[in-house]
Amino acid sequence: MTSPTKPLYLLLATQFLVTFSLMVLIPVLPLYLEQLGDQQAVSGFYSALALSAPAVGALFSAPLVGMLGDRYRYKNIFVVALVLFVLSLLGMAWFESITLFIGARFLLGLSGIGVVLTLFFSRATIAPQGHQLGMQQQAISLACLLGPLVGGYSLQTIGMDTVLAVTAGVTVSCLLALMWLLDKDVLQPQISESRQRPVNKCRFSTQVWSWLIAGALSQAGAFALVVGFALYMTQQWPSSNVASQIGVIHALAWCGTFALAGFWGRRNARGFSAQSFALGALGCGLSVMLIDLVSSLWLIAILRIIQGGFFATQSQSLFLQISTLSPAEQQGQALGCAKSAQVVGQLVGPFAAAFCFAHFGASSVLWLTAGLFIAAAILVSFLLSVQQVNFKVKTQ
């Protein structure tokens, strides 16, 4: 008999590989594009386009993939998504044209593999949902930590094409194993009659829409911080090794996320996901705000670690709340919309940070980031207060 933990660990490995393939190119993407362009300088437009291509692809595909998850078995969608993901990796590894490389990056997001994995971790019954989503966040955090380190080292040694091809090969191994294990329906939730009916209209509650906005605000804050922190350090803490300092502090933040993802997952499993999200968003906002007020580099590093620990609760709490609040026959569609809301935040955050930096200086970017996180916390706190008021009214 197949152990139910085997497919779960394979799904975690797949989640790691998916995130790793995105993060491995982040620090060296402009340099890799120059290699594709025969060492000629590549415009910032192409770098920005290549960087945002997976997010744009995911923005279009996430709601559709989630809707298909409400109608068909997850395994079938998973196989298609993972095949497209592998093809995108091979395309990035083999294409020698910048345009085709960007197209392969777009296909990576369009594959919808991130949504399918979230469906599994949100709907599987091996462990409490909070635990499963916490483990997913740990896999993502580890990939975000290791990906840039491997990418920076590999570009000048074994080559990025080799890293991408090896990642594709390992992913194929995971796919073949999961095709057999998922046949056992170990992770396949029972599809009720309501879920088998076609879903045409979106009937999300006001609460669900409010959570989608909160998720977009939180993700906008996170990606504004990615851009804003580098700008802030370059201007406020100039030195000959500022790039290394930024990289080390960024890695430390992901260490904090990895360390506390399991804690937040266990807390969410006890029914405190909404409170965890609000507390995490508030903690992120206050930590980022304090960065502009301290006067030593090691304090900045500590604050980023704390911020990373608070950030560990954001995505997993959002997905758990969306899964809980949405109708049973529309949970896949709702989770897909949650992914799209996060992608909107990923696209808006960096542009907002760049605008603030250009017009108001480096410090303003940190305050913008803090404001986005705190706005998400306030919105969720308001939802919680409304719930408490409604509960008191019903019990009277």
C-alpha positions as CSV (number, residue, x, y, z in Angstrom):
1,M,0.0,0.0,0.0
2,T,1.3,3.4,-0.9
3,S,2.2,5.7,2.0
4,P,0.1,8.9,1.8
5,T,3.2,10.9,2.7
6,K,5.1,9.9,-0.5
7,P,3.0,11.9,-2.9
8,L,3.0,14.8,-0.5
9,Y,6.8,14.9,-0.3
10,L,6.9,14.6,-4.1
11,L,4.5,17.6,-4.4
12,L,6.7,19.5,-2.0
13,A,9.7,18.7,-4.2
14,T,7.8,19.8,-7.3
15,Q,6.9,23.1,-5.6
16,F,10.6,23.6,-4.8
17,L,11.6,23.0,-8.4
18,V,8.9,25.3,-9.7
19,T,9.9,28.2,-7.5
20,F,13.6,27.4,-7.9
21,S,13.3,27.7,-11.7
22,L,11.9,31.2,-11.3
23,M,14.3,32.4,-8.6
24,V,17.5,30.9,-10.1
25,L,17.5,33.5,-12.9
26,I,16.4,36.6,-10.8
27,P,19.9,37.9,-9.8
28,V,21.6,37.2,-13.2
29,L,18.8,37.7,-15.7
30,P,20.3,40.8,-17.4
31,L,23.7,39.0,-17.7
32,Y,22.1,35.9,-19.1
33,L,20.2,38.0,-21.7
34,E,23.5,39.5,-22.7
35,Q,24.9,36.0,-23.3
36,L,21.9,35.3,-25.5
37,G,22.5,38.6,-27.3
38,D,26.2,37.6,-28.1
39,Q,27.5,39.8,-25.3
40,Q,25.8,42.9,-26.6
41,A,24.1,45.3,-24.2
42,V,20.5,44.4,-23.7
43,S,18.0,47.2,-23.1
44,G,16.2,47.5,-19.7
45,F,13.0,46.9,-21.6
46,Y,13.9,43.4,-22.5
47,S,15.1,42.7,-18.9
48,A,11.9,44.0,-17.5
49,L,9.9,42.0,-20.0
50,A,11.7,38.8,-19.3
51,L,11.4,39.4,-15.5
52,S,7.6,40.0,-15.7
53,A,6.7,37.4,-18.3
54,P,5.9,34.5,-15.9
55,A,3.8,36.8,-13.8
56,V,1.8,38.0,-16.8
57,G,1.3,34.4,-18.0
58,A,0.1,33.4,-14.5
59,L,-2.3,36.4,-14.4
60,F,-4.1,35.1,-17.4
61,S,-4.1,31.4,-16.6
62,A,-4.7,31.2,-12.9
63,P,-8.5,31.8,-12.9
64,L,-9.0,29.4,-15.8
65,V,-6.8,26.7,-14.2
66,G,-8.7,27.1,-10.9
67,M,-12.0,26.8,-12.7
68,L,-10.9,23.6,-14.4
69,G,-10.0,22.3,-11.0
70,D,-13.7,22.7,-10.0
71,R,-14.7,20.5,-12.9
72,Y,-12.1,17.8,-13.5
73,R,-9.7,15.7,-11.5
74,Y,-6.6,17.5,-10.2
75,K,-4.3,14.8,-11.5
76,N,-5.3,15.4,-15.2
77,I,-4.8,19.2,-14.8
78,F,-1.5,18.6,-12.9
79,V,0.0,16.5,-15.7
80,V,-0.8,19.0,-18.4
81,A,0.5,21.9,-16.3
82,L,3.7,20.1,-15.4
83,V,4.4,19.1,-19.0
84,L,4.0,22.7,-20.1
85,F,6.3,23.8,-17.2
86,V,9.0,21.3,-18.3
87,L,8.7,22.5,-21.9
88,S,9.2,26.1,-20.7
89,L,12.3,25.1,-18.9
90,L,13.7,23.3,-21.9
91,G,12.9,26.3,-24.0
92,M,14.7,28.6,-21.7
93,A,17.7,26.3,-21.7
94,W,17.9,25.7,-25.4
95,F,16.5,28.9,-27.1
96,E,19.3,31.2,-28.3
97,S,16.9,34.0,-29.2
98,I,15.9,36.6,-26.6
99,T,12.4,36.8,-28.0
100,L,12.0,33.0,-27.8
101,F,13.5,33.0,-24.3
102,I,10.9,35.5,-23.1
103,G,8.2,33.4,-24.8
104,A,9.4,30.4,-22.8
105,R,9.3,32.5,-19.6
106,F,5.7,33.5,-20.5
107,L,4.8,29.8,-21.0
108,L,6.2,29.0,-17.5
109,G,3.6,31.3,-15.9
110,L,0.9,30.3,-18.4
111,S,1.3,26.6,-17.5
112,G,-0.6,27.3,-14.2
113,I,1.5,24.9,-12.2
114,G,1.6,27.2,-9.2
115,V,-2.2,27.2,-9.0
116,V,-2.5,23.4,-9.4
117,L,0.0,22.9,-6.6
118,T,-1.9,25.3,-4.4
119,L,-5.1,23.3,-5.2
120,F,-3.4,20.1,-4.0
121,F,-2.0,21.7,-0.8
122,S,-5.3,23.4,0.0
123,R,-7.6,20.4,-0.7
124,A,-5.6,17.3,0.2
125,T,-6.6,15.4,3.3
126,I,-3.2,13.9,4.5
127,A,-2.8,16.5,7.2
128,P,-4.7,19.6,8.4
129,Q,-4.9,22.2,5.6
130,G,-2.8,24.6,7.7
131,H,0.0,22.1,8.0
132,Q,0.0,21.4,4.3
133,L,0.1,25.0,3.3
134,G,2.8,25.6,5.9
135,M,4.9,22.9,4.3
136,Q,4.3,24.4,0.9
137,Q,5.5,27.8,2.2
138,Q,8.6,26.1,3.5
139,A,9.4,24.6,0.1
140,I,8.9,28.0,-1.6
141,S,11.1,29.8,1.0
142,L,13.9,27.2,0.6
143,A,13.8,27.7,-3.2
144,C,13.8,31.5,-2.9
145,L,16.9,31.2,-0.6
146,L,18.9,28.7,-2.7
147,G,17.8,29.7,-6.2
148,P,19.6,33.1,-6.4
149,L,22.7,31.5,-4.8
150,V,22.9,28.7,-7.4
151,G,22.1,31.1,-10.2
152,G,24.8,33.5,-9.3
153,Y,27.4,30.7,-9.1
154,S,26.2,28.7,-12.1
155,L,26.2,31.5,-14.7
156,Q,30.0,31.7,-14.8
157,T,30.7,28.0,-14.2
158,I,28.5,25.2,-15.5
159,G,26.1,27.6,-17.4
160,M,22.5,28.5,-16.8
161,D,21.3,26.3,-19.6
162,T,22.7,23.3,-17.7
163,V,20.9,24.2,-14.5
164,L,17.6,24.7,-16.3
165,A,18.0,21.4,-18.2
166,V,18.8,19.5,-15.0
167,T,15.9,21.1,-13.2
168,A,13.6,20.0,-16.1
169,G,15.0,16.4,-15.9
170,V,14.4,16.2,-12.1
171,T,10.9,17.6,-12.6
172,V,10.1,14.9,-15.2
173,S,11.2,12.3,-12.6
174,C,8.7,13.8,-10.1
175,L,6.0,13.9,-12.7
176,L,6.4,10.2,-13.6
177,A,6.4,9.2,-9.9
178,L,3.3,11.4,-9.2
179,M,1.4,10.0,-12.2
180,W,1.6,6.6,-10.6
181,L,1.0,7.7,-7.0
182,L,-1.9,10.0,-7.8
183,D,-3.6,7.1,-9.5
184,K,-4.0,5.7,-6.0
185,D,-6.2,8.8,-5.3
186,V,-4.2,9.4,-2.2
187,L,-4.3,13.1,-2.7
188,Q,-7.5,13.4,-4.8
189,P,-10.4,14.8,-2.8
190,Q,-13.8,13.4,-3.4
191,I,-15.6,15.5,-6.1
192,S,-19.1,16.2,-5.0
193,E,-22.0,16.5,-7.4
194,S,-21.9,20.3,-7.0
195,R,-18.3,20.4,-8.0
196,Q,-19.0,18.2,-11.1
197,R,-21.6,20.8,-12.4
198,P,-20.3,23.5,-14.7
199,V,-19.4,26.7,-13.0
200,N,-20.3,29.7,-15.1
201,K,-21.0,32.6,-12.8
202,C,-18.7,34.0,-10.1
203,R,-20.7,34.1,-6.8
204,F,-17.9,35.0,-4.4
205,S,-19.0,36.8,-1.2
206,T,-17.9,40.2,-0.2
207,Q,-15.5,38.6,2.3
208,V,-13.7,36.7,-0.5
209,W,-13.3,39.8,-2.6
210,S,-12.0,41.7,0.4
211,W,-9.4,38.9,1.0
212,L,-8.4,39.1,-2.7
213,I,-7.7,42.8,-2.2
214,A,-5.8,42.1,1.0
215,G,-3.7,39.5,-0.8
216,A,-2.9,41.9,-3.6
217,L,-1.8,44.6,-1.1
218,S,0.4,42.2,0.8
219,Q,2.1,40.9,-2.3
220,A,2.5,44.4,-3.7
221,G,4.3,45.3,-0.4
222,A,6.6,42.3,-0.7
223,F,7.6,43.0,-4.3
224,A,7.9,46.8,-3.6
225,L,10.4,45.8,-0.9
226,V,12.5,43.7,-3.3
227,V,13.1,46.7,-5.5
228,G,12.9,49.3,-2.7
229,F,15.3,47.7,-0.3
230,A,18.1,47.6,-3.0
231,L,17.4,51.2,-3.9
232,Y,17.5,52.2,-0.2
233,M,20.7,50.4,0.6
234,T,22.5,51.7,-2.5
235,Q,21.6,55.3,-1.6
236,Q,21.6,55.3,2.2
237,W,24.4,52.7,2.8
238,P,26.8,53.2,-0.1
239,S,29.9,51.0,-0.1
240,S,32.1,49.0,-2.4
241,N,30.4,45.7,-1.4
242,V,26.8,47.0,-1.1
243,A,25.6,44.4,-3.6
244,S,26.9,41.6,-1.4
245,Q,25.3,43.1,1.6
246,I,21.9,43.3,-0.1
247,G,22.2,39.7,-1.2
248,V,23.1,38.4,2.2
249,I,20.4,40.4,4.0
250,H,17.8,39.3,1.4
251,A,18.9,35.6,2.0
252,L,18.6,36.1,5.8
253,A,15.0,37.3,5.3
254,W,14.1,34.1,3.5
255,C,15.8,32.2,6.3
256,G,13.3,33.8,8.6
257,T,10.4,32.9,6.3
258,F,11.6,29.2,6.1
259,A,12.1,29.0,9.9
260,L,8.6,30.2,10.8
261,A,6.5,28.9,8.0
262,G,5.7,25.7,9.9
263,F,4.8,27.6,13.0
264,W,2.2,29.7,11.2
265,G,0.9,26.6,9.4
266,R,0.3,24.9,12.8
267,R,-1.4,28.0,14.1
268,N,-3.6,28.2,11.1
269,A,-4.6,24.6,11.5
270,R,-6.1,25.6,14.9
271,G,-8.4,28.1,13.1
272,F,-6.4,31.4,13.4
273,S,-5.6,32.0,9.8
274,A,-7.3,35.4,9.5
275,Q,-5.6,36.6,12.7
276,S,-2.3,35.2,11.5
277,F,-2.6,37.1,8.2
278,A,-3.4,40.4,10.0
279,L,-0.6,39.9,12.5
280,G,1.9,38.9,9.8
281,A,1.0,41.9,7.6
282,L,1.3,44.3,10.5
283,G,4.6,42.8,11.6
284,C,6.0,43.1,8.1
285,G,4.9,46.7,7.9
286,L,6.4,47.7,11.2
287,S,9.6,45.8,10.6
288,V,10.1,47.6,7.2
289,M,9.2,51.0,8.8
290,L,11.9,50.6,11.5
291,I,14.6,49.9,8.8
292,D,14.5,53.6,8.0
293,L,14.9,54.5,11.7
294,V,17.9,52.4,12.8
295,S,21.5,53.4,12.4
296,S,23.4,50.1,12.0
297,L,23.6,47.4,9.4
298,W,23.2,44.5,11.8
299,L,19.9,46.0,13.0
300,I,18.7,46.2,9.5
301,A,19.6,42.5,9.0
302,I,17.7,41.6,12.2
303,L,14.6,43.6,11.1
304,R,14.7,41.8,7.7
305,I,14.8,38.4,9.4
306,I,11.8,39.4,11.6
307,Q,10.0,40.7,8.5
308,G,10.7,37.4,6.7
309,G,9.3,35.5,9.7
310,F,6.1,37.5,9.6
311,F,5.9,37.2,5.8
312,A,5.8,33.4,6.2
313,T,2.1,33.6,7.1
314,Q,0.9,35.7,4.2
315,S,0.3,33.4,1.3
316,Q,-0.6,30.3,3.3
317,S,-3.2,32.2,5.4
318,L,-4.7,33.8,2.3
319,F,-5.1,30.5,0.5
320,L,-6.6,28.8,3.6
321,Q,-9.1,31.7,4.1
322,I,-10.1,31.7,0.5
323,S,-10.6,28.0,0.5
324,T,-12.7,28.2,3.6
325,L,-14.9,31.1,2.6
326,S,-15.6,30.2,-1.0
327,P,-18.4,27.9,-2.1
328,A,-17.4,24.2,-2.4
329,E,-18.1,24.2,-6.1
330,Q,-15.9,27.3,-6.7
331,Q,-12.9,26.7,-4.5
332,G,-10.6,26.1,-7.4
333,Q,-11.8,29.3,-9.2
334,A,-11.4,31.2,-5.9
335,L,-7.9,30.0,-5.4
336,G,-7.0,30.8,-9.0
337,C,-8.3,34.3,-8.4
338,A,-6.2,34.6,-5.3
339,K,-3.1,33.7,-7.3
340,S,-4.1,36.3,-9.9
341,A,-4.6,38.9,-7.1
342,Q,-1.1,38.1,-5.9
343,V,0.3,38.5,-9.4
344,V,-1.4,41.9,-9.7
345,G,0.4,42.9,-6.5
346,Q,3.7,41.6,-7.9
347,L,3.3,43.8,-11.0
348,V,2.1,46.9,-9.2
349,G,4.5,46.9,-6.3
350,P,7.8,47.4,-8.2
351,F,6.3,50.1,-10.4
352,A,5.0,51.9,-7.3
353,A,8.4,51.6,-5.6
354,A,10.2,53.0,-8.7
355,F,7.8,55.9,-8.8
356,C,8.2,56.8,-5.1
357,F,12.0,56.5,-5.4
358,A,12.1,58.9,-8.4
359,H,9.9,61.5,-6.9
360,F,10.4,61.3,-3.1
361,G,13.7,59.5,-2.5
362,A,14.9,56.2,-1.1
363,S,13.2,56.4,2.3
364,S,9.8,56.9,0.8
365,V,10.0,53.4,-0.8
366,L,10.2,51.8,2.6
367,W,7.3,53.8,3.9
368,L,5.3,52.8,0.8
369,T,6.1,49.2,1.4
370,A,5.1,49.5,5.1
371,G,1.9,51.2,4.1
372,L,0.9,48.4,1.7
373,F,1.4,45.8,4.4
374,I,-0.4,47.8,7.1
375,A,-3.3,48.5,4.7
376,A,-3.7,44.7,4.2
377,A,-3.6,44.2,8.0
378,I,-6.3,46.9,8.5
379,L,-8.6,45.4,5.9
380,V,-8.4,41.9,7.4
381,S,-8.8,43.3,10.9
382,F,-11.9,45.1,9.7
383,L,-13.3,41.8,8.3
384,L,-12.6,40.1,11.7
385,S,-14.5,42.9,13.6
386,V,-17.5,42.6,11.2
387,Q,-17.5,38.9,11.8
388,Q,-17.5,39.3,15.5
389,V,-20.3,41.8,15.4
390,N,-22.4,39.6,13.2
391,F,-21.8,36.6,15.5
392,K,-22.9,38.6,18.5
393,V,-26.1,39.7,16.7
394,K,-26.9,36.1,15.8
395,T,-26.4,34.8,19.3
396,Q,-28.5,37.5,21.0
